[in-house]
Amino acid sequence: MDRSSFEKPVTILTGLGTPSKIESGAEAYALLADWPAASRTAAHDIAAKACRAAMDGEIDAETARATFVAVARRNNLLAPQTSSPVAGGTIADWATRSPRVNAPA
């Protein structure tokens, strides 16, 4: 397992709004390295350095993840949440459950 792996992937929107999961500092670093030079900010540079440091084992992956999320949020790249908590699970859970047969009304 990559030591820069995130506990929870960061889902961003790429291309024509296609969701992509970024699962490690290495993946985040690759995306940040391909970022157009004219669009790079100080926050971008900090996130890239943090992701590189996570890859090298100098900082924990979750710190790098937090800096990457901040840059993704600032650039409107974060994918919207697809499920919301509700009693007994999430909306996505309810949508996939099979109906109860002969359930009391």
SENU-370028 format. One line per field, with one value per atom (N, C-alpha, C): residue number from 0; residue in one letter; chain; x, y, z. Coordinates in nm, 3 decimals, decimal comma, padded with zeros to 5 digits. Each point is the difference from the previous one (the first is absolute). Example, Ala and Ser with C-alpha at 12.3 -4.5 7.8 and 13.67 -1.06 7.14 Angstrom:
<atoms>
num: c(0; 0; 0; 1; 1; 1)
residu: c(A; A; A; S; S; S)
chaine: c(A; A; A; A; A; A)
c1: c(01,319; -00,089; 00,090; -00,035; 00,082; -00,077)
c2: c(-00,569; 00,119; 00,120; 00,105; 00,119; 00,109)
c3: c(00,780; 00,000; 00,000; -00,072; 00,006; 00,073)
</atoms>
This chain:
<atoms>
num: c(0; 0; 0; 1; 1; 1; 2; 2; 2; 3; 3; 3; 4; 4; 4; 5; 5; 5; 6; 6; 6; 7; 7; 7; 8; 8; 8; 9; 9; 9; 10; 10; 10; 11; 11; 11; 12; 12; 12; 13; 13; 13; 14; 14; 14; 15; 15; 15; 16; 16; 16; 17; 17; 17; 18; 18; 18; 19; 19; 19; 20; 20; 20; 21; 21; 21; 22; 22; 22; 23; 23; 23; 24; 24; 24; 25; 25; 25; 26; 26; 26; 27; 27; 27; 28; 28; 28; 29; 29; 29; 30; 30; 30; 31; 31; 31; 32; 32; 32; 33; 33; 33; 34; 34; 34; 35; 35; 35; 36; 36; 36; 37; 37; 37; 38; 38; 38; 39; 39; 39; 40; 40; 40; 41; 41; 41; 42; 42; 42; 43; 43; 43; 44; 44; 44; 45; 45; 45; 46; 46; 46; 47; 47; 47; 48; 48; 48; 49; 49; 49; 50; 50; 50; 51; 51; 51; 52; 52; 52; 53; 53; 53; 54; 54; 54; 55; 55; 55; 56; 56; 56; 57; 57; 57; 58; 58; 58; 59; 59; 59; 60; 60; 60; 61; 61; 61; 62; 62; 62; 63; 63; 63; 64; 64; 64; 65; 65; 65; 66; 66; 66; 67; 67; 67; 68; 68; 68; 69; 69; 69; 70; 70; 70; 71; 71; 71; 72; 72; 72; 73; 73; 73; 74; 74; 74; 75; 75; 75; 76; 76; 76; 77; 77; 77; 78; 78; 78; 79; 79; 79; 80; 80; 80; 81; 81; 81; 82; 82; 82; 83; 83; 83; 84; 84; 84; 85; 85; 85; 86; 86; 86; 87; 87; 87; 88; 88; 88; 89; 89; 89; 90; 90; 90; 91; 91; 91; 92; 92; 92; 93; 93; 93; 94; 94; 94; 95; 95; 95; 96; 96; 96; 97; 97; 97; 98; 98; 98; 99; 99; 99; 100; 100; 100; 101; 101; 101; 102; 102; 102; 103; 103; 103; 104; 104; 104)
residu: c(M; M; M; D; D; D; R; R; R; S; S; S; S; S; S; F; F; F; E; E; E; K; K; K; P; P; P; V; V; V; T; T; T; I; I; I; L; L; L; T; T; T; G; G; G; L; L; L; G; G; G; T; T; T; P; P; P; S; S; S; K; K; K; I; I; I; E; E; E; S; S; S; G; G; G; A; A; A; E; E; E; A; A; A; Y; Y; Y; A; A; A; L; L; L; L; L; L; A; A; A; D; D; D; W; W; W; P; P; P; A; A; A; A; A; A; S; S; S; R; R; R; T; T; T; A; A; A; A; A; A; H; H; H; D; D; D; I; I; I; A; A; A; A; A; A; K; K; K; A; A; A; C; C; C; R; R; R; A; A; A; A; A; A; M; M; M; D; D; D; G; G; G; E; E; E; I; I; I; D; D; D; A; A; A; E; E; E; T; T; T; A; A; A; R; R; R; A; A; A; T; T; T; F; F; F; V; V; V; A; A; A; V; V; V; A; A; A; R; R; R; R; R; R; N; N; N; N; N; N; L; L; L; L; L; L; A; A; A; P; P; P; Q; Q; Q; T; T; T; S; S; S; S; S; S; P; P; P; V; V; V; A; A; A; G; G; G; G; G; G; T; T; T; I; I; I; A; A; A; D; D; D; W; W; W; A; A; A; T; T; T; R; R; R; S; S; S; P; P; P; R; R; R; V; V; V; N; N; N; A; A; A; P; P; P; A; A; A)
chaine: c(A; A; A; A; A; A; A; A; A; A; A; A; A; A; A; A; A; A; A; A; A; A; A; A; A; A; A; A; A; A; A; A; A; A; A; A; A; A; A; A; A; A; A; A; A; A; A; A; A; A; A; A; A; A; A; A; A; A; A; A; A; A; A; A; A; A; A; A; A; A; A; A; A; A; A; A; A; A; A; A; A; A; A; A; A; A; A; A; A; A; A; A; A; A; A; A; A; A; A; A; A; A; A; A; A; A; A; A; A; A; A; A; A; A; A; A; A; A; A; A; A; A; A; A; A; A; A; A; A; A; A; A; A; A; A; A; A; A; A; A; A; A; A; A; A; A; A; A; A; A; A; A; A; A; A; A; A; A; A; A; A; A; A; A; A; A; A; A; A; A; A; A; A; A; A; A; A; A; A; A; A; A; A; A; A; A; A; A; A; A; A; A; A; A; A; A; A; A; A; A; A; A; A; A; A; A; A; A; A; A; A; A; A; A; A; A; A; A; A; A; A; A; A; A; A; A; A; A; A; A; A; A; A; A; A; A; A; A; A; A; A; A; A; A; A; A; A; A; A; A; A; A; A; A; A; A; A; A; A; A; A; A; A; A; A; A; A; A; A; A; A; A; A; A; A; A; A; A; A; A; A; A; A; A; A; A; A; A; A; A; A; A; A; A; A; A; A; A; A; A; A; A; A; A; A; A; A; A; A; A; A; A; A; A; A)
c1: c(00,084; -00,084; 00,088; -00,036; 00,071; -00,010; 00,112; -00,004; -00,070; -00,024; -00,071; -00,149; -00,050; -00,142; -00,089; -00,109; -00,097; -00,094; -00,047; -00,097; -00,130; -00,037; -00,122; 00,037; -00,032; 00,035; -00,068; 00,060; -00,058; -00,056; -00,131; -00,062; -00,007; 00,064; 00,000; -00,067; -00,036; -00,060; 00,107; 00,018; 00,099; -00,068; 00,072; -00,053; -00,136; -00,095; -00,136; -00,086; 00,059; -00,074; 00,003; 00,096; 00,013; 00,064; -00,064; 00,062; 00,122; 00,103; 00,122; 00,039; 00,039; 00,042; 00,152; 00,043; 00,142; 00,022; 00,080; 00,012; 00,131; 00,091; 00,129; 00,067; 00,100; 00,081; 00,069; 00,038; 00,065; -00,094; -00,126; -00,098; -00,029; -00,013; -00,026; 00,119; 00,120; 00,120; 00,006; -00,032; 00,001; -00,099; -00,118; -00,100; 00,050; 00,056; 00,050; 00,119; 00,083; 00,115; -00,043; -00,117; -00,052; -00,083; -00,017; -00,080; 00,061; -00,080; 00,055; 00,078; 00,119; 00,086; -00,068; -00,077; -00,065; -00,107; -00,050; -00,106; 00,052; 00,128; 00,056; 00,003; -00,033; -00,001; 00,091; 00,013; 00,078; -00,062; -00,133; -00,068; 00,033; 00,004; 00,037; 00,140; 00,094; 00,138; 00,013; -00,075; 00,002; -00,053; -00,111; -00,059; 00,094; 00,064; 00,094; 00,117; 00,053; 00,111; -00,045; -00,122; -00,052; -00,018; -00,053; -00,018; 00,135; 00,097; 00,134; 00,061; -00,021; 00,052; -00,067; -00,128; -00,069; 00,057; 00,029; 00,059; 00,136; 00,073; 00,133; -00,005; -00,122; -00,015; 00,035; 00,009; 00,036; -00,119; -00,120; -00,122; -00,104; -00,105; -00,103; -00,089; -00,058; -00,081; -00,123; -00,056; -00,121; 00,027; 00,120; 00,037; 00,007; 00,063; 00,007; -00,140; -00,085; -00,138; -00,072; 00,016; -00,067; 00,043; 00,129; 00,045; -00,053; -00,007; -00,054; -00,149; -00,075; -00,144; -00,019; 00,083; -00,013; 00,020; 00,098; 00,024; -00,115; -00,045; -00,112; -00,126; -00,026; -00,118; 00,012; 00,115; 00,022; -00,020; 00,030; -00,011; -00,128; -00,094; -00,130; 00,013; 00,092; 00,020; -00,060; -00,037; -00,055; -00,135; -00,017; -00,128; -00,101; -00,125; -00,101; -00,020; -00,039; -00,029; -00,120; 00,008; -00,109; -00,094; 00,034; -00,088; -00,003; -00,115; -00,017; -00,046; 00,045; -00,043; -00,150; -00,065; -00,140; -00,013; -00,109; -00,020; 00,013; 00,084; 00,014; 00,095; 00,079; 00,096; 00,015; 00,017; 00,011; -00,107; -00,020; -00,098; 00,038; 00,130; 00,044; -00,034; 00,014; -00,036; -00,149; -00,083; -00,145; -00,038; 00,068; -00,033; 00,033; 00,095; 00,041; -00,061; -00,072; -00,062; -00,121; -00,021; -00,119; -00,119; -00,119; -00,117; -00,034; -00,054; -00,040; -00,132; -00,008; -00,121; -00,090; -00,128; -00,100; 00,033; 00,062; 00,031; -00,128; -00,015; -00,121; -00,006; -00,120; -00,018; 00,001)
c2: c(-00,119; 00,119; 00,125; 00,096; 00,126; 00,074; 00,045; 00,069; 00,135; 00,048; 00,126; -00,021; -00,124; -00,029; 00,074; 00,055; 00,071; -00,101; 00,032; -00,087; -00,003; 00,115; 00,011; 00,075; -00,056; 00,070; 00,136; 00,087; 00,131; -00,010; 00,021; -00,007; 00,140; 00,014; 00,129; -00,018; 00,113; -00,003; 00,039; -00,083; 00,027; 00,003; 00,046; 00,001; 00,064; -00,074; 00,052; -00,032; 00,014; -00,026; -00,145; -00,074; -00,141; -00,013; -00,074; -00,016; -00,092; 00,040; -00,079; -00,006; -00,119; -00,017; 00,014; 00,089; 00,018; -00,071; -00,106; -00,087; 00,012; 00,084; 00,011; 00,133; 00,028; 00,118; -00,006; -00,120; -00,016; 00,039; -00,043; 00,035; 00,150; 00,054; 00,144; 00,080; -00,045; 00,069; -00,001; -00,114; -00,010; 00,099; 00,011; 00,094; 00,144; 00,030; 00,136; 00,034; -00,099; 00,023; 00,034; -00,052; 00,028; 00,128; 00,066; 00,121; 00,109; 00,076; 00,107; 00,101; 00,035; 00,091; 00,133; 00,050; 00,131; -00,003; -00,121; -00,012; -00,038; -00,019; -00,042; 00,117; -00,032; 00,099; -00,049; 00,081; -00,041; -00,125; -00,008; -00,117; -00,125; 00,015; -00,111; -00,049; 00,093; -00,036; -00,071; 00,047; -00,064; -00,142; -00,018; -00,133; -00,094; 00,048; -00,083; -00,042; 00,093; -00,032; -00,099; 00,017; -00,091; -00,141; -00,010; -00,131; -00,067; 00,078; -00,055; -00,046; 00,078; -00,038; -00,127; -00,018; -00,123; -00,119; 00,019; -00,106; -00,041; 00,097; -00,026; -00,044; -00,007; -00,042; 00,108; 00,124; 00,109; 00,054; -00,011; 00,039; -00,109; 00,001; -00,103; 00,034; -00,102; 00,014; 00,087; -00,003; 00,078; 00,150; 00,040; 00,142; 00,042; -00,083; 00,028; 00,003; -00,094; -00,005; 00,131; 00,051; 00,124; 00,117; 00,008; 00,110; -00,017; -00,125; -00,026; 00,034; -00,038; 00,033; 00,151; 00,074; 00,146; 00,058; -00,049; 00,049; -00,042; -00,123; -00,047; 00,081; 00,028; 00,080; 00,141; 00,061; 00,137; 00,010; -00,109; 00,000; -00,068; -00,021; -00,060; -00,134; -00,083; -00,133; -00,112; 00,027; -00,107; -00,044; -00,130; -00,056; 00,016; 00,027; 00,010; -00,136; 00,003; -00,124; -00,067; -00,131; -00,072; -00,067; 00,005; -00,059; 00,088; 00,004; 00,079; -00,090; 00,027; -00,085; 00,013; -00,112; -00,004; -00,110; -00,004; -00,104; -00,137; -00,083; -00,136; -00,013; 00,099; -00,012; 00,129; -00,011; 00,118; -00,008; 00,110; 00,001; -00,105; -00,013; -00,101; -00,140; -00,025; -00,130; -00,029; 00,098; -00,018; -00,027; 00,064; -00,018; -00,139; -00,066; -00,132; -00,115; 00,030; -00,106; -00,056; -00,130; -00,059; 00,024; 00,018; 00,025; -00,123; 00,026; -00,110; -00,058; -00,128; -00,067; -00,020; 00,026; -00,014; 00,079; 00,116; 00,086; 00,061; 00,013; 00,063; 00,146; 00,047; 00,138; 00,095)
c3: c(00,000; 00,000; 00,000; -00,079; -00,010; 00,133; 00,055; 00,129; -00,009; -00,121; -00,015; -00,028; 00,019; -00,025; 00,098; -00,052; 00,083; 00,066; 00,121; 00,065; -00,079; -00,056; -00,081; -00,128; -00,116; -00,125; -00,010; -00,079; -00,030; -00,141; -00,014; -00,132; -00,059; -00,115; -00,070; -00,135; -00,060; -00,134; -00,100; -00,102; -00,104; -00,135; -00,099; -00,137; -00,010; -00,048; -00,017; 00,122; 00,118; 00,123; 00,041; -00,051; 00,035; 00,137; 00,093; 00,133; -00,006; 00,070; 00,011; 00,147; 00,044; 00,139; 00,009; 00,086; 00,030; 00,132; -00,001; 00,115; 00,078; -00,048; 00,070; -00,029; 00,080; -00,023; -00,134; -00,043; -00,130; -00,114; 00,008; -00,103; 00,002; 00,121; 00,013; -00,054; 00,032; -00,047; -00,153; -00,061; -00,146; -00,061; 00,058; -00,051; 00,017; 00,116; 00,026; -00,090; -00,031; -00,087; -00,143; -00,042; -00,134; -00,006; 00,113; 00,009; -00,089; -00,074; -00,083; 00,084; -00,044; 00,077; 00,029; -00,094; 00,018; 00,109; 00,034; 00,100; 00,138; 00,014; 00,129; 00,098; 00,124; 00,108; 00,111; 00,104; 00,117; 00,063; 00,004; 00,055; -00,081; -00,131; -00,088; 00,033; 00,014; 00,029; 00,135; 00,099; 00,132; -00,009; -00,072; -00,014; -00,073; -00,106; -00,074; 00,089; 00,077; 00,091; 00,107; 00,051; 00,103; -00,057; -00,121; -00,063; -00,025; -00,043; -00,022; 00,133; 00,106; 00,132; 00,051; -00,028; 00,039; -00,076; -00,126; -00,081; 00,056; 00,053; 00,056; 00,146; 00,058; 00,139; 00,102; -00,044; 00,089; 00,079; -00,056; 00,070; -00,024; 00,083; -00,018; -00,120; -00,057; -00,122; 00,023; 00,120; 00,025; 00,002; 00,037; -00,007; -00,147; -00,082; -00,143; -00,061; 00,043; -00,051; 00,029; 00,121; 00,039; -00,088; -00,032; -00,086; -00,142; -00,047; -00,134; -00,005; 00,103; 00,004; -00,004; 00,073; 00,001; -00,141; -00,072; -00,136; -00,093; 00,013; -00,082; 00,027; 00,127; 00,036; -00,057; 00,015; -00,047; -00,151; -00,071; -00,146; -00,049; 00,090; -00,033; -00,070; 00,048; -00,058; 00,082; 00,126; 00,083; -00,053; -00,009; -00,044; 00,113; -00,031; 00,105; 00,067; 00,126; 00,072; -00,064; -00,017; -00,065; 00,099; 00,126; 00,099; 00,123; 00,065; 00,121; 00,112; 00,121; 00,111; 00,025; 00,019; 00,041; 00,105; 00,069; 00,101; -00,065; 00,055; -00,051; -00,118; -00,032; -00,108; -00,076; -00,129; -00,086; -00,107; -00,069; -00,109; -00,104; -00,029; -00,097; 00,049; 00,133; 00,055; -00,021; 00,027; -00,015; -00,144; -00,092; -00,142; -00,049; 00,064; -00,047; 00,079; 00,107; 00,079; -00,073; 00,016; -00,062; 00,092; -00,057; 00,081; 00,085; 00,118; 00,087; -00,048; -00,010; -00,045; 00,121; -00,016; 00,106; 00,125; -00,019; 00,115; 00,051; 00,133; 00,053; -00,042; -00,026; -00,044; 00,115)
</atoms>
